[in-house]
């Protein structure tokens, strides 16, 4: 292993993680300075629809595609969403596995093909999302340069992560270097991009669920058609 690859796998990733953590800490401190407004509507909750249950339901909503019309009627988009985010998780996890526990890739049966299939599928989803964003006039209208750059970055990163999974430098270090350099750039760039929307998810869903639970609309109750 060359000194450059050793640096890219270790020190470069550690510096990138520290920078990301510092930026996120500053953003969270800023975010927590703002207090949620008080409820102006009287509590109208029915039995079983409390603010606490509303909060839990709101947080869990991402795992319930049947709960929202946008995912219930477009289930294929929800599958893409799931595959894409699983790919992100595995591609980031790979950047820790290779330098710190490389034996995991050889000691666990089928882990290499599983990682390659799932990260490769995320790469394909990235291409589909990019085509959809560029080809749909409504998506183009609400897209910023950051949206396109982030998608291209993630898709290219997925591609090299898929190739890097076997952790093989017998034919050169180009793939591994590209993957780790892209990973470091991704970690530093994310806090400044729209990709960081997940940072706000727990907070926005907390306040939304609390308010809707108090009003009696969360958790959503399905009423049989015959009883309407």
Phi and psi in degrees as a GROMACS rama.xvg file:
@    title "Ramachandran Plot"
@    xaxis  label "Phi"
@    yaxis  label "Psi"
@TYPE xy
-74.0918  162.897  UNK-2
-62.6837  -35.1846  UNK-3
-65.8217  -43.0767  UNK-4
-68.1125  -39.9481  UNK-5
-60.5541  -43.2783  UNK-6
-64.1732  -41.4553  UNK-7
-67.2424  -37.5308  UNK-8
-74.2714  -31.06  UNK-9
-107.723  -83.9235  UNK-10
-57.5916  -43.3199  UNK-11
-61.7004  -43.7669  UNK-12
-66.1648  -39.4567  UNK-13
-64.9397  -43.2445  UNK-14
-62.85  -43.1305  UNK-15
-62.1949  -41.4189  UNK-16
-65.0559  -39.5842  UNK-17
-64.8317  -43.403  UNK-18
-62.3629  -44.5629  UNK-19
-61.6422  -43.7071  UNK-20
-63.419  -41.0302  UNK-21
-64.1536  -44.9791  UNK-22
-64.4243  -43.1506  UNK-23
-64.1997  -38.0553  UNK-24
-62.3449  -43.332  UNK-25
-64.8067  -39.9864  UNK-26
-67.7047  -39.9569  UNK-27
-67.463  -38.8007  UNK-28
-62.0445  -40.6695  UNK-29
-65.7162  -42.7298  UNK-30
-64.0648  -40.2389  UNK-31
-74.724  -5.95342  UNK-32
-73.1087  -22.1052  UNK-33
-93.8744  129.091  UNK-34
-98.893  143.196  UNK-35
-67.9095  144.239  UNK-36
-68.4216  154.437  UNK-37
-75.4904  149.177  UNK-38
-67.1725  130.739  UNK-39
-100.855  -16.5849  UNK-40
-92.8904  135.1  UNK-41
-60.2554  149.796  UNK-42
-61.4041  127.46  UNK-43
-125.333  18.3632  UNK-44
-63.1041  138.822  UNK-45
-82.9969  173.966  UNK-46
-59.4284  128.366  UNK-47
90.4831  -1.42715  UNK-48
-118.518  80.097  UNK-49
-98.7044  162.122  UNK-50
-55.6162  -39.9519  UNK-51
-62.6902  -46.0188  UNK-52
-66.2445  -34.2137  UNK-53
-64.2822  -39.4012  UNK-54
-64.0669  -48.2055  UNK-55
-62.304  -40.9946  UNK-56
-65.0694  -41.1797  UNK-57
-64.6398  -41.9624  UNK-58
-64.9754  -38.0941  UNK-59
-81.5321  -6.12379  UNK-60
-57.7782  -30.8074  UNK-61
-65.7284  -22.9996  UNK-62
-97.8186  8.22336  UNK-63
-124.557  80.9698  UNK-64
-61.8322  -21.4034  UNK-65
-76.6175  -11.8457  UNK-66
-83.4399  -19.0392  UNK-67
-122.314  140.681  UNK-68
-62.658  -37.1194  UNK-69
-61.5011  -33.1806  UNK-70
-96.1284  -26.2115  UNK-71
-69.9503  -37.7803  UNK-72
-91.6404  -14.8488  UNK-73
-129.948  65.6019  UNK-74
-64.9728  -30.6568  UNK-75
-62.3279  -37.116  UNK-76
-65.3338  -34.5447  UNK-77
-68.0344  -40.2231  UNK-78
-61.1088  -42.7402  UNK-79
-60.2372  -43.438  UNK-80
-57.7341  -46.9981  UNK-81
-63.3712  -47.1135  UNK-82
-62.173  -42.1636  UNK-83
-60.4558  -45.7708  UNK-84
-77.589  -29.4974  UNK-85
-64.5268  -40.6464  UNK-86
-61.1813  -41.8102  UNK-87
-60.6371  -46.0664  UNK-88
-60.7626  -45.7299  UNK-89
-69.2231  -38.7648  UNK-90
-66.7496  -35.852  UNK-91
-71.5871  -43.4823  UNK-92
-58.7428  -35.3812  UNK-93
-61.1085  -34.3405  UNK-94
-68.4979  -16.6277  UNK-95
-94.6883  -36.3402  UNK-96
-64.8466  -47.7121  UNK-97
-60.2089  -49.4375  UNK-98
-79.5451  -26.2736  UNK-99
-108.924  -35.6762  UNK-100
-135.543  59.6437  UNK-101
-61.5682  -26.6131  UNK-102
-63.6826  -18.531  UNK-103
-62.3586  -33.4377  UNK-104
-73.8272  -21.4644  UNK-105
-107.013  -21.1806  UNK-106
-90.7648  -20.2577  UNK-107
-102.196  119.541  UNK-108
-58.7479  136.143  UNK-109
68.1603  3.60299  UNK-110
-65.5683  -36.5764  UNK-111
-64.6397  -52.9052  UNK-112
-63.7112  -33.2163  UNK-113
-64.3186  -46.2434  UNK-114
-61.3242  -43.2495  UNK-115
-66.5332  -40.63  UNK-116
-65.7749  -46.0808  UNK-117
-71.703  -41.9075  UNK-118
-70.4996  -37.719  UNK-119
-62.7584  -38.7709  UNK-120
-64.5166  -38.271  UNK-121
-64.0848  -36.6778  UNK-122
-62.374  -42.7593  UNK-123
-63.6313  -41.7858  UNK-124
-62.0444  -39.2316  UNK-125
-59.3358  -41.9254  UNK-126
-63.8819  -43.3821  UNK-127
-62.6759  -40.2708  UNK-128
-66.9386  -38.2394  UNK-129
-66.0421  -43.5449  UNK-130
-63.3036  -42.584  UNK-131
-64.2601  -42.4111  UNK-132
-66.7317  -39.0642  UNK-133
-80.3067  -27.7354  UNK-134
-92.7189  -17.112  UNK-135
-98.0433  122.052  UNK-136
-63.0905  -31.4239  UNK-137
-71.2573  -39.8809  UNK-138
-67.8249  -38.9206  UNK-139
-61.1838  -37.5427  UNK-140
-65.4591  -28.5836  UNK-141
-106.636  7.00735  UNK-142
-94.2265  141.266  UNK-143
-108.539  166.634  UNK-144
-55.537  -33.6001  UNK-145
-63.5232  -35.7401  UNK-146
-60.4517  -46.9835  UNK-147
-68.2811  -44.3916  UNK-148
-62.8235  -43.3301  UNK-149
-62.1775  -42.7498  UNK-150
-65.1419  -44.0452  UNK-151
-63.39  -44.7576  UNK-152
-58.2931  -48.4831  UNK-153
-64.7244  -41.0896  UNK-154
-65.0163  -44.5795  UNK-155
-65.4977  -40.5121  UNK-156
-61.9425  -42.845  UNK-157
-59.5244  -41.6521  UNK-158
-59.4637  -49.3343  UNK-159
-73.2782  -29.9283  UNK-160
-64.7488  -39.7168  UNK-161
-59.6914  -42.6953  UNK-162
-72.3607  -27.2399  UNK-163
-82.2141  -15.6635  UNK-164
-52.0518  -44.829  UNK-165
-64.8247  -13.4131  UNK-166
56.8376  49.8147  UNK-167
-116.273  118.809  UNK-168
-112.862  17.5653  UNK-169
-61.2365  -33.3277  UNK-170
-101.312  19.3928  UNK-171
119.489  165.061  UNK-172
-104.46  5.11753  UNK-173
-57.0261  -47.0962  UNK-174
-64.6194  -46.3081  UNK-175
-64.819  -41.9423  UNK-176
-62.5769  -45.0796  UNK-177
-62.2211  -43.2853  UNK-178
-61.9099  -47.9403  UNK-179
-71.4865  -35.1683  UNK-180
-67.6207  -41.959  UNK-181
-63.4388  -38.9093  UNK-182
-62.4182  -44.6684  UNK-183
-63.3212  -43.7625  UNK-184
-62.9551  -41.9626  UNK-185
-59.7474  -44.982  UNK-186
-63.5887  -38.1838  UNK-187
-75.8584  -36.8528  UNK-188
-75.127  -35.8615  UNK-189
-51.5294  -47.4451  UNK-190
-62.2227  -18.5021  UNK-191
-101.179  1.10859  UNK-192
-115.328  177.147  UNK-193
-69.0765  -15.08  UNK-194
-61.0953  -24.1664  UNK-195
-75.1527  10.1457  UNK-196
-58.5222  -27.7495  UNK-197
-64.4088  -20.9151  UNK-198
-63.8659  -31.9094  UNK-199
-91.9507  -11.1397  UNK-200
-55.2889  -50.4161  UNK-201
-60.2826  -34.7802  UNK-202
-75.1214  -48.0527  UNK-203
-64.8855  -40.6334  UNK-204
-70.9598  -30.2746  UNK-205
-62.6635  -52.4738  UNK-206
-68.0524  -37.5316  UNK-207
-65.4182  -47.5304  UNK-208
-63.8837  -38.8032  UNK-209
-63.4301  -43.9309  UNK-210
-67.902  -45.736  UNK-211
-69.1514  -32.2113  UNK-212
-66.4403  -38.6281  UNK-213
-66.7845  -33.2418  UNK-214
-83.4325  -8.34663  UNK-215
88.25  15.5407  UNK-216
-106.923  -10.0068  UNK-217
-125.79  134.314  UNK-218
-65.2355  148.778  UNK-219
-70.461  132.836  UNK-220
-106.713  127.385  UNK-221
-85.7876  125.218  UNK-222
-102.425  125.191  UNK-223
-56.319  143.372  UNK-224
-57.8709  -33.337  UNK-225
-69.0648  -22.611  UNK-226
-96.3991  -2.71024  UNK-227
